[in-house]
Amino acid sequence: MIRPLRVALTATLTLALTLPAGVATAAPAAPTESAVPAGSPAGAVDRATAFRWAADTWRSMVAMTDPGTGLPADNIDGDLAIGSRAKYTSPTNIGAYLWSALVARELRLIGERELVRRVGAALDSLARLDRHADSGMFFNWYDPATLELLRTWPVDGTPVHPFASSVDNAWLATALVVVHNALPQLRRKADPLLNAMDFGFYYDRQALGADVPVGLMRGGFWVEPPPGCSLPGNYRGRGPDVHYTCHTYGAFNSETRMISYVAIARGQVPPAHYFGPWRTFPDTCDWSWQEMKPVGGYREYAGVRVFEGAYRYRGLQFVPSWGGDMFEAFMPDIFVPETRWGPDSWARNHPVYVRGQIAHGLDDAKYGHWGFSPASDPAGGYREYGVDAMGLDTPGYTSDQERTSVDYGFEGCPDRPAQPEPAAYGDGVVTPHAVFLALQYAPAEAQTELAKLRQDFDIYGPGGYYDSVAVRSGTVAKRYLALDQGMVLGALGNLLGDDVLRRQFTRGGAERLLRPVMRLEEFSVPARQ
């Protein structure tokens, strides 16, 4: 089943060739020459092919959208049959639809009037959704057709305990910032929603201890006591106590850093909070549960002592993500120009991280393909996939159906001896959205991989690339997910539309408050490798 893993990962899960009336989309017009700056990664990508990818992917977003409410479903079957729309959606899905619509306008797949109509309708529906009044936060699951807050899961009837996820709300807030900057005529609808969202409600100032000047973000909260672990509290002291998750987000190279980006840009937490989460965990035996012993040492920025750790895999040195996957490492980069604002950190890390994914797929596991990230399981449902060695999590997100993992041990700690490396990998699962996220950093390799996926598998439908394929069995997950399609359109929009989403997100608070702290940091990643 999709739902429980979606909550944990914050991931959200072809109309026939002729679209039903009311959801048709125009064929793409030829781009203007200024759309692709000279020397950009787009120069290594065939533009006509990339525009067709964008047009087909947008078709899937249109098909997922309820015409009555303007909100997208979480997912839809690969034939885009309207009856196969999921009966649930999330703040992340809605945000993905909003920024995808802006990309569609930028690439001239739709016109300004259609953009305003679509975004305006979605904003009207957002204003009608039940929210947590004291924080302005949205809950995780709604019916996109009725706007009802879900308390029973539509797939199997299990109870749903309304939960306000910090990272899902961050993705929606990101989209609302983009709407504010790109569509002034819709500010009267978008701004009340955005201005009500207070991410300080998640900010635990004491998470790292009283002697550390910054804290961490909670995963979210329930308004009613849930089953399992929760902590009653109220970090803003506004309204009744809520029930926070027992975990905070401590891994930095993760999609959850978008919470920090939004909260800093909105002036709701101190900019120095940027240095609170771990790059890797420290290199002592107290932290020997992590994937491997990191290299690196401590540096201090803005009064915060940071362990600048890095992992090594196949001769590459990089800051790992939590699960070794692409969406964690690169989804925030769709909106924040991390390589420009972090010249000694992200500009070093992102290209090397992509090289590690490629090396795993082609050289280590020998799948003949690469691109690993949480996605639809070709066997059914939804699952996490990644490169185990490139993630902090010891059990790891694995790249194949058999969950083949590695354990390098933790040198000097007797409780973590190294284990033999696997003799072989099984049925590797590749997801196209991971390859699209790599387009900026390895454009030729990514274009080659996308072409090879179409050559080797039945992986392309009326809404663009299907969500995943198990490369040895050839089993394809023939459906489309709003989040994953939103990442594809985000990557293509920036590539072909002169960084459209980065331009629209960073105007204002991000430029003023976030950029100065990002430029301070130096990762333990060599400038050349």
N, C-alpha and C positions, 0 to 999 in steps of 0.2 A: 504494500500500500504506500502511496506517495506521502501522505500527510505528516507522519511523525518525523521522517527524515528531512522533509522540507523545513519544518520548524527548526530543527537542529542546525541545518546548513544555511538557513535563510534563503534557500533557493526556492523559486516558485515555478512549480510547474505552472482533399485540398479542395474548400469549396471545389466543386467540379471545375473543369476547365472554363466553363462559363459561370461567372459570378451571379448570384441572385441580385434582383433589382435592389438598388440602394446601397450596395457594398462594392460596386465596381470601382476600380482605381485606374487612373490614366497611365498610359505607357510612359516611360521616362523620356524626357526631352534630352537633347544633347547638352552636356554640361558646358558652362562658360569656361573659357581658358583660365580665368582667375581661380576657379574652384580647386585646382591642383597646383600648389606652388612649385616652382622649379626646384629640383633637388629633393623633393619630399619622397617618402616611401611610396606614395602613389605612383611615382614614375616607374616603379618596377612591377606594377600591377596593370594588367590589361583593363583599360577603363570601360570598354563596352561590356566586358564580362562582369566587372564589379557593379556596374549599374543594373545589369540584369539580376544579379544576386540581390541587390537592394530592392528592386521592384517586386521580385517574387517573395522575398521575406516580408515586405510590407503587406502583400496580399494575405499572408497568414494572420497578421495582426488585425487586419480589417475583418477577416472571417471570425476571429475570436471575440469580436466586440459586439455586445448586445445593442441593437439599434434603439431600444427603448430607453436605456440608461446611459449609453455611451461608455460603459465600463467593460474591460476585457475579462474573459474567462482565464483561468490558470493555464489551460491547455486545450487542444483540439486534435482530432484524429488527422492522419496524413492526407485524407482525401478532402479535408476542409468542409465536411458535411456539417451543416449548422446544428443538427441534432446531436452531434458528438461534442459540442462545447461542454467543458467541465462546469459544474454547478457551484463552483467556489472561486473566489479570487482573493488577492491579498494587496496590501499597500505597495509591495514591490512590483507586482504585476501592473497595477495602475500607473505607477511611476514609469515603468518601462514603456507602456503605451503612450504616455504623454511625450516622453523624449523621442520616441520613435516617430510620432506624428511630426515633430519639428524637423527631424532628419528627412522625412518624406517631403516636406515642403522645401527644404534646402536643396534637395536633389531633384526637385521639380517633378516628383511623382504625384503630388497633389498641389493645388493652388492655395493661396492665402485664405480665401473664403472657406474652403473645406477644412483647413487647419483650425481656424477660429471656431468653426461649428463643432468639430470633433472635440477639441480641448475644452471649449465652453460647456459642452454637454457633460463631459467627465467631471469637470469642476462642480457643476450643479449637483451631480449625484454625490460627489464627495461631501458636499455640504450637508447632505441628508443622512449620511451614515452615522450610526451611533459611535461616539468617541468618549474617551476619558476626559471629562470636562476640566479637571484641575491641571492636566499637563498638555491638553490639546492633541494627545496621541490617538491614533487609530488602532483598532484591534486587528488581529491577523487574518480573520476569515469572514467573508461576507458572500452572500448570494448576489452575483452580478446582475441578475435579472430582476430581483425583488428588492435589493439593497438591504435585505435582512441580515442582522448579525447572526452568524451561525453558532448554534449551541448543540447541534447534532450534525455529525459528519454525513454529507449526502451519499457517500459511496457505500457505507456499511452501517450507518445508524449509531455509531459510537458517540458518546458525549464529547462535546468540545467545551473547554473551559476558556472563556475569552481572555486573550493574552495580548499585551501591547509590546511587541518586539522592538527593541531599540534599533536594530539594523534595518528591519523592514520599514520602519518609520523614517529612517535616514534616507533610504532610497526614494521614498515618496517626497520628502522634503527637498531632496536634490532636484527632482523633477519640477517641483513648485518654484524653486529658485530659477531654474532655466525658463519656466513660463514667465515669471516676473520680468526677467531681463529681455526675453525675446519677443514677448507679446504684451506691450503696455496696455493695449485695449482690453486685456483680460485681468489686469491687476486687481480690479475691484472684486473679482471672484477668487483669484488665487491668494491674494495677500492675507485676507482674514484667516484662511486655513493655515498658511505658513506661519504667520505671526503668533498664532495660538500654540504652536508646537515648541515646547520647552525641553530641550535635551538635558538640561541640568537636572531634570527629574530622575535621570538614570545615573547621575555622576556621583560615585562613592569616593569622596575626598580621602577617606582613610583606608582605601583598599590596599595600598602599598605600605601602610604603617604611618604613624603620626610624625615620624621624622622625615618623610618624603613630601615635598611641597606640592605634589600633584596626585591625582587619583585615577581610577579606571571606570569604565562604563559597565553597568549591569546589562545582562542579556535582555532584560525586559521585566514586566511585572503583570500580575493578575490583580483584578480588583476584588476577587473572592478567593479564599484559601483553596489552592489546588491540591490534588493528590501529589504526594512526594514532597521533595524538599522545596522550601521557600523561606524567605526572611521578611517579616513584617517591618515596614519602615516608611519614611517619607523624606527624601533628601531635600526637598524644597519647603517642607513644613506647610504645605498648602493643601487643604482638604483632608479627608480621611487617609489613614495609612493604606498602603498597597502591599502586595506580597511579591517581593523581588525574587528573581532567580538566585540560586545559591552561588552561581558562577559570575565572575566578571570576565570581560574580554581582555586577555592579557597578551595575546599574540599580535604583533604589529602588522606583519605582512599577511594580511587577511582582508577580505571584503569588509570586515567590521571596522576597519580604520575609517570608513566613510562616516561613521557616527562621529568620530573625533573631528574629521574635516568639517562637517556641517556645524557641529556645536561650536567649534572655534570660529568659523566664519560668521556665525550668527551672534558671536559675543556672549555665549552662554556658559562657556568654561574658559579658563585661562589658556592662552596659546601654548604655554609650557607643558600642558597636558599631552601635547604631541609626543613628548619624550617619555611618557609614562609606560606604555606597553613594551613588552620584551621584543627585541630583535631576534635573539635566541635566548633561551634561559642560560644562566651562568654555567661555567665549566667545572663546577665542583660536584662531588658525589651526592650532595643534597638534591641535585637536579638530574640524577643519572637515569631517570625514567624517560627522558627525551630521546629522540631518534638516534643521535650520535653525540659525541663530545665535540662541542664547537671550538673553533679557533677565534682569537680576538682578545680584546681587553676593554677596559673602562675608559670612557670619556665623559666630560661634563658639559652640558648645554643648558643655559638659562637656569642654572642652579639645580639641575636634575642630573644625577649620576646614571649613566646609561652603559649597560654592558653591550658593546658592539660586537656581537658574536656572528659567526658565519659557519656554514656547513661546506663540505667538499664532496663532490660526486663526479666521477669520471673526469678528473682533472680540472673541474670548474669550482670556483669558490663564490658563494652567494648567500644572501639572507633567505632562509626557507620560509615558505608559507606554513600554515597549520597542517594541511593535508597533502601538500605537494601538487596542488592542482592549479589550473589556469584562472578560473574565475576569481578565486581568492586573491591571486597575485595581481590581476590586471583590471578587474571591473572598476575599482576607484579611479584608475588611470584614464578611463573614458571621460571623466569630468574634470579631474585635476591634472594639469600638465606636469606630472611628477618628474619627468626627466629634465625639464627646463627649470623647475623650481628646486629640484634636488640634484644639482650637477655632480655632487660627490657621493650621492646615495642611490637614488632610483635610476639615475642615468647610467650608473655602473651595473645595477642589479638586473634591470629588466631584460636587456639583451642576453645576459648570461643565463638567466632563468629559462628563457625560451630555448637557448641552446641545450640546456639540460633536458628539457622535455623531448626535443628532437633526438638527442643522443639516446635517451631511454628507449624510445619507440623503434628507432632504426638500428642501433648498435648493441644495446644491452638486451632488451626483450626480443629483438629481431621480429617485430610485427610487420615491418614494411610500411607502417603508418605511425603517426604521432598526433598528440592533442588530447590531453587527459584532464577531465574536469567532471564534477557531479552532473549527472544527466539522466535521461530515461534509461532504465535497464532494458536491453534488448529482450531479456527473458520476461519482462513485465515489471511494472512499478517504477521506482526511482532509486538511484543509488549513488554513493560517492565514488568517484574514480580520481586517481592522481598517481604521481610517482612517489612511492613510499619513501625513498631515500631523500627526497627534496622537501619533506614535511617534518614538522616538529613532533607530531603525534606518533608515539611509538608503534601502536598497532598499524597505523598508517592508512591512508587512502591508497588502495592498490590499483594497478592498471588492468587487471584481468578479472574474469568471472570467478576464477579459482582462488582469488585473494592471495596471490603469491607475494610474500613480503620478504624484507631483508632485516637483519639485525646486526649492525656493526659493533654493538657493544658500546661500553663507555670506558675508555682506557683509564686504568688506575682504580677502578671501582669493582670489587670482587662480585658484587651482585649483578653485574651486567657484562658477562663474558661475550665476546663476539661469536656469532653463529655462522655456519657455512653459508655462502651465497647460494641462491637457487640455481639448480642445474638448468632449468628452463622455465619459461613463462607459458601461460595457457592462452585462453581466448581473450585477447586484449580488446578493450572497449574504447573507441575513439569518438569524440563528439566534435562536430564541426565548429561549434561556437568557440571552442578552445583555439582552433586554428585561426579563426577570424581575429581573436584577441591578439594573436601574434603578428598580424599583418604589418603593424608599424615597425616591428623590431626585426623581422625576418621576412620581408615581403616576397622575395623570390621563392624561398622555401615554403612559405604558407600557400602561395598560389599553386605551386607544384603539388602540394599535398591535397588541396581542395580538388584539383583536376584529377589526381590519382584516385581519390575517394569515388568520384563519379565514374571513373573508368572501371574500377574494380567491383563496385557494389550498386545496387538499386537504391541509392540514398538521396535522390533528388526528386522532389514532387512539385505540385503546383504552388506550394508556399515556400519554396527554396529547399535547402538541405534539411532532411529529417534529423531527428535529435541525436541519434547515435548509431553505431554499428559495432558488433562484435566481429573483429576482422578475420579470425580464423574460421569461424563457422559461417560468416557472411550474414548473420542475423541482424536485421535492421529494425530499430525502434521507430516505426512509421507514425510519428506524431510530432506536433509542434508545441513548445512551451513558451508562454509569454516572456518569461525572464530570459530564456536563452535566445529567442528571436530578438529581444530588445538589446542584448549584448551584441549580436551580429549587426543590427542596424546602427548601434552606437559606434562600433568600430568602423563601419563603412562610412558613416556620416562624418566622422573626424578625418578619415583618409581622403574622401572625395570632396568634402565640404569645408576645407580649410579650418579644421579643428572646431567645428560649429558648436559641439556640446561643451568643450572646454572654454571656448570664448564666452558662452552664455552662462555657465556656472560661476566663473571666476570673477566676473565684474562685481565690485563692491567688497563685501567683508572678506571673501577668500583672498583676494589680492592684498588687502590691507593687513589682515591678521594672521593668515595661514602662511603665505609665502615667506615672510621674514624668518619664521622658525624652521621651515623646511630647508632653507638655503644654508643653515648652520651645520647640518649633520654630515659626517663622513662615515659611511659603512665600512666594515672590514672586508671590503671587496676590492681587489686590485683594479686600477684604472684600465689596465690592458691585460687580457688573458685569452 
